[in-house]
Amino acid sequence: NNPNYVDLEGVVYTTDLKTLYEYPAGKKSSNYTVLSNVTTIGKHAFYGAWNLNNVELPNNLNIIDEIYYGVSEPCGRNDTGNEDAARYARSI
């Protein structure tokens, strides 16, 4: 019942579903598709996502604010969607 955030299967988004705020650390899934209307991925949103191997990004993604995967190493990714955002994600 938080007026600012919503939990969708453990993933925290802003209530307008435009920002992915936090992906749950230690979640067992190896793949995740970010909701199609997301325009921003929050800072450290994927920190602690040790099992995550692939993230599909939406076409309208504008901002990726310092994504960290797992503890210290970025995982492999299958970035799709906005080419600038995908290029940035692959560079970290």
N, C-alpha and C positions, 0 to 999 in steps of 0.2 A: 504493500500500500504506500510505497514511496512515490511522491509526486514528480520526482526527477528521473527515476530509473525504473527499468522493468527487467525481470529475469526471464529469459527464454531458454529453457533446458540448461540452466546454469550459466549461460552467457549473458552478461549485463550490458544492456543498451540504454541510451536515453529514451525517455517515454515517446519522443517523436520518431524513434527508430532510425535516426540519422547518424548517430555515433555509437560505435562499438566501444564500450568503456572497459570491459574486462572479460577475457576468456578464462575459464576456471583452471587454475594450476593443477596439474596432475590428472586432468580429464583423460579418460582412456581412449577416446577417438583419435585416429591418425589423420583424418580429413575433416576440413570444415569449410563450408561455403558461407561467406559473409552475406547478410541480407542485401537484396538488390537495391534498396533505397538508402543504404549507408553511404555517407559522403566523407566521414572522418573515422579514423581508427585512433583511439586515445593512446597516450604515452604508456608504454610498457603493457599494453593490453594483453599480450600473449606471453608475458613473463611466467615461467614455470610450466609451460605447455610442453613437457618432455616428450609426450607421445605424438604430438602433432607433426605430420610430415608434409601435408599439402594444404594450402589455403587458397581458395578461389576468391578473387576480389571482384567487386561489382564494377560495371562500366563507369558509373558516375562518381567513383571514389576520387576525392580531391586532396585529402590530407592524411598522411601516415605520420604520426608523431612519435618517432623513436620506438619501433617495434623490437621487442626482445623475445626470442623464442627460447624455451628451455631455461637452463641455468646460465650457460655462458656461450654456447655455440648455436648459431642459427640453424634451423632444420632445413631440409630440402623443401622446395615449394613449387607449386604449379600455379603461378600467378596468372590470372586472366583478367580481362577487363581493361581499365584505364592503363594505357601503355606507359605513361610517365610514372604513375604510382607503382606499376609492376617493375619498371626499371629501377626505381628507388629501392623497392623491397629486395630485389635481387642483389643490390649493391652492398647491403649491410650484412 
